[in-house]
């Protein structure tokens, strides 16, 4: 749990103007990226986790590994790095396909590393509009293949997770991997963007996401792909063969309805799905796990799910 916990509604209210300012379709994408990185620096990150920078599938990535409790927090790469666990999680950050980075998601990925005992890789995949679909999915596939090679060609000890845009990429990646005869042992989706081609006018703004920004970001990611391309919009893809999947979403957020539809699709195709809907948390409030008890509990529940599947 956080060293100190703030009331969820207080944190949500404080974050609303921050996200409204940064995630704004009138602001240049380069500024959105810089400001998100800067804003992430005020969010507490769990201690006893070692972080270093690596290359994965040709892209930069941050690698998080739990250290003994005597550690003094997240440290830079160096000779004191702990031995690498045998299980791995490939994490794909959110940010509307145009922003976000491993840095913005350290409160979540570091906590997952501590809770799972696995090494967590947060991939710095290519972003739109410079690199529209399928660049992000291609990068994720290359990263997964790299991890599989590190595990002797065996993907049975590798899980995939992602939030928001990264959740949509994670779902698309899983389908692509299964079609090639392999796949992760487990999948975690936090408020996944599984239908970015949908009409944003039919959605409602929430504490984090606004329709204008969502529309511009998803259009930038889409490129020349049809709105119902299953790789671009996993809600239109086949989910047969998916691994055990854990899905979280807030009941008051913009992507709630799409997430519910995706869970129904998974269950219709016989997939083992754990589905948690929070009446308290906002879009990817798991990033505030160092401030809000309910957000910390949410990440810890994901970690428990992954630990069980990775050690089975």
C-alpha positions in Angstrom: 0.0 0.0 0.0 1.1 3.6 -0.4 3.1 5.1 2.4 0.3 7.6 2.7 -3.0 7.4 0.9 -5.2 10.2 -0.4 -8.9 10.1 -1.0 -9.6 8.9 -4.6 -12.0 11.7 -5.5 -9.5 14.3 -4.3 -6.7 12.9 -6.6 -9.1 12.6 -9.5 -10.3 16.2 -9.1 -6.7 17.4 -9.0 -5.7 15.4 -12.1 -8.6 16.5 -14.2 -7.2 19.9 -15.2 -3.7 18.4 -15.7 -4.9 15.8 -18.2 -7.3 18.4 -19.8 -4.3 20.7 -20.4 -1.8 18.0 -21.7 -4.1 15.6 -23.6 -5.5 18.3 -25.8 -5.8 18.1 -29.6 -4.8 21.7 -29.9 -1.4 21.1 -28.3 1.4 19.8 -30.5 2.1 16.1 -29.9 5.7 16.8 -29.1 4.6 19.0 -26.2 2.1 16.4 -25.0 4.9 13.9 -24.8 7.3 16.2 -22.9 4.6 17.4 -20.4 3.5 13.8 -19.7 7.0 12.8 -19.0 7.5 15.8 -16.7 4.2 15.3 -14.9 5.0 11.7 -14.2 8.0 12.7 -12.1 5.7 13.7 -9.2 4.1 10.3 -8.9 5.7 8.0 -6.2 7.3 4.8 -7.4 7.7 1.8 -5.2 11.1 1.0 -3.7 13.2 -2.2 -3.9 13.0 -2.4 -7.7 16.1 -2.1 -10.0 15.6 -0.3 -13.3 17.9 -0.3 -16.2 17.7 0.5 -19.9 17.9 -2.2 -22.5 17.2 -2.9 -26.2 14.3 -5.2 -27.0 13.4 -6.1 -30.5 15.4 -3.2 -31.8 13.6 -0.6 -29.5 14.6 1.0 -26.2 12.9 -0.5 -23.2 13.1 -0.2 -19.4 13.7 -3.3 -17.4 12.4 -3.6 -13.8 13.5 -6.3 -11.5 12.7 -6.7 -7.8 15.6 -6.3 -5.4 15.9 -7.5 -1.7 14.0 -5.4 0.7 17.2 -3.7 1.9 17.4 -1.9 -1.4 17.0 1.9 -1.4 14.6 2.3 -4.3 14.8 2.3 -8.1 18.4 2.7 -9.1 20.3 3.1 -12.3 22.0 0.3 -14.1 25.2 -1.0 -12.6 27.0 -4.0 -11.2 24.6 -4.2 -8.3 21.8 -5.3 -10.5 20.0 -8.4 -9.2 19.9 -11.8 -11.0 17.2 -11.8 -13.6 14.1 -13.9 -12.9 13.1 -16.6 -15.3 9.6 -15.2 -16.0 9.0 -12.0 -17.9 6.2 -9.5 -18.5 6.1 -7.4 -21.7 4.3 -4.1 -20.8 2.9 -1.8 -23.4 2.2 1.7 -22.1 -0.8 3.9 -22.8 -0.9 7.4 -24.2 -3.4 7.4 -27.0 -0.9 5.9 -29.5 0.7 9.3 -29.8 2.2 9.9 -26.3 3.3 8.1 -23.1 6.5 6.3 -22.5 8.2 3.8 -20.2 8.9 6.8 -17.9 5.3 7.8 -17.5 4.4 4.3 -16.4 7.1 3.6 -13.8 4.7 3.7 -10.8 2.8 0.8 -12.5 5.6 -1.3 -14.0 7.9 -1.1 -11.0 5.0 -2.2 -8.7 4.3 -5.1 -11.1 7.9 -6.2 -10.9 7.9 -6.2 -7.2 4.5 -8.0 -7.0 5.1 -10.6 -9.6 8.8 -11.4 -8.9 9.2 -11.4 -12.7 11.2 -9.1 -14.8 9.0 -6.4 -16.4 10.0 -4.9 -19.7 8.3 -1.6 -20.6 8.7 -1.1 -24.3 9.3 2.3 -25.9 7.4 1.4 -29.1 7.1 3.8 -32.0 4.3 6.4 -31.8 1.9 8.1 -34.2 1.6 10.3 -36.2 5.2 9.7 -37.2 4.7 6.0 -37.2 1.0 4.9 -37.7 -0.4 1.4 -37.4 1.0 -1.2 -37.6 4.3 0.2 -36.4 3.5 -0.2 -32.7 2.2 -3.8 -33.1 5.3 -4.6 -35.2 7.5 -3.3 -32.4 5.7 -5.3 -29.8 5.9 -8.5 -31.9 9.7 -8.0 -32.3 10.1 -7.4 -28.6 8.1 -10.5 -27.7 10.2 -12.5 -30.2 13.4 -11.2 -28.6 12.1 -12.2 -25.1 11.2 -15.7 -26.4 14.8 -16.1 -27.8 16.2 -15.1 -24.4 14.0 -17.9 -23.0 15.3 -20.5 -25.4 12.5 -20.0 -27.8 9.9 -20.8 -25.2 7.1 -18.3 -24.6 5.5 -20.2 -21.8 7.0 -17.9 -19.1 6.2 -14.6 -20.9 3.0 -12.6 -20.2 1.8 -9.5 -22.0 0.1 -6.5 -20.4 -1.0 -3.0 -21.4 -3.2 -0.1 -20.6 -5.5 2.1 -22.8 -3.7 2.4 -26.2 -1.2 -0.1 -25.0 -4.0 -2.5 -24.0 -5.3 -2.4 -27.6 -1.8 -3.1 -28.9 -1.4 -6.0 -26.4 -4.7 -7.5 -27.6 -3.6 -7.1 -31.3 -0.2 -8.5 -30.5 -1.7 -11.6 -28.8 -3.9 -12.3 -31.9 -0.9 -12.0 -34.2 1.3 -14.2 -32.0 -1.4 -16.9 -31.8 -1.7 -16.8 -35.6 2.0 -17.5 -35.8 1.8 -20.5 -33.5 2.9 -19.0 -30.2 1.6 -16.7 -27.6 1.8 -15.3 -24.1 0.9 -17.4 -21.0 -1.3 -14.6 -19.7 -2.7 -11.3 -20.8 -3.6 -8.2 -18.8 -5.7 -5.4 -20.2 -6.3 -2.1 -18.3 -9.1 -0.1 -20.0 -8.0 -1.2 -23.4 -8.5 0.8 -26.5 -10.0 -2.1 -28.5 -12.0 0.0 -31.0 -10.0 3.1 -31.8 -11.9 3.4 -35.1 -15.2 4.0 -33.3 -16.9 7.4 -33.5 -15.7 9.4 -30.6 -18.8 11.5 -30.7 -20.8 8.6 -29.3 -18.5 8.5 -26.2 -18.5 10.7 -23.1 -15.6 12.6 -21.6 -14.1 11.4 -18.4 -11.5 12.7 -15.9 -8.7 11.8 -18.3 -10.0 11.5 -21.8 -11.7 14.0 -24.0 -13.4 13.2 -27.2 -11.6 15.7 -29.4 -8.2 14.4 -28.3 -9.2 10.8 -28.6 -10.5 11.4 -32.1 -7.3 13.1 -33.3 -5.0 10.6 -31.6 -6.8 7.5 -33.0 -7.0 9.0 -36.5 -3.2 9.6 -36.3 -2.6 6.0 -35.3 -5.0 4.6 -37.9 -3.2 5.8 -40.9 -4.6 4.0 -44.0 -6.1 1.1 -42.1 -9.9 0.5 -42.3 -11.7 1.4 -39.0 -12.6 -2.3 -38.5 -9.1 -3.7 -39.3 -8.8 -6.4 -36.6 -5.1 -5.5 -36.0 -6.0 -1.8 -35.5 -9.3 -2.5 -33.7 -9.1 -5.8 -31.7 -12.8 -5.7 -30.9 -13.3 -6.8 -34.5 -10.7 -9.7 -34.2 -11.1 -13.4 -33.4 -10.2 -14.1 -29.8 -10.2 -17.9 -30.0 -7.1 -19.4 -28.3 -6.4 -16.4 -26.0 -4.6 -17.2 -22.8 -6.2 -16.5 -19.3 -6.9 -12.8 -19.4 -7.4 -10.2 -16.6 -9.3 -7.0 -17.5 -9.8 -3.9 -15.4 -11.8 -0.8 -16.1 -13.5 2.0 -14.3 -17.3 2.2 -14.5 -17.3 5.9 -15.2 -14.7 6.1 -17.9 -14.9 6.6 -21.6 -13.7 3.1 -22.6 -15.9 1.2 -20.2 -18.5 0.1 -22.8 -15.9 -1.0 -25.3 -14.1 -2.9 -22.6 -17.3 -4.7 -21.6 -18.0 -5.7 -25.2 -14.5 -7.1 -25.5 -14.9 -9.1 -22.4 -18.1 -10.5 -23.7 -16.3 -11.5 -27.0 -13.6 -13.2 -25.0 -16.1 -15.2 -22.9 -18.2 -16.0 -25.9 -15.1 -17.7 -27.4 -14.4 -19.7 -24.2 -11.6 -17.6 -22.8 -10.9 -17.6 -19.0 -11.5 -14.0 -18.2 -11.3 -12.2 -14.8 -13.1 -8.9 -15.1 -12.9 -6.1 -12.5 -15.0 -2.9 -12.8 -14.2 -0.2 -10.3 -16.8 2.4 -9.3 -14.0 4.5 -7.7 -11.0 4.6 -10.1 -10.7 6.7 -13.2 -8.9 5.9 -16.5 -5.7 4.1 -15.7 -5.7 5.3 -12.2 -3.2 2.5 -11.6 -0.5 5.1 -12.4 -1.4 6.8 -9.1 -0.8 3.6 -7.1 1.7 5.5 -5.0 -1.0 7.9 -3.9 -4.3 6.0 -3.8 -5.0 2.8 -1.9 -7.5 1.5 -4.4 -5.2 2.0 -7.3 -2.4 0.2 -5.4 -4.8 -2.7 -4.7 -5.7 -2.8 -8.4 -2.1 -3.2 -9.4 -1.4 -5.7 -6.7 -4.4 -7.8 -8.0 -2.9 -7.8 -11.4 0.5 -8.8 -10.0 -1.1 -11.7 -8.1 -2.8 -12.9 -11.3 0.4 -12.7 -13.3 2.4 -14.4 -10.6 0.0 -17.4 -10.5 0.2 -17.9 -14.3 3.9 -17.3 -14.6 4.8 -19.8 -11.8 2.2 -22.5 -12.7 
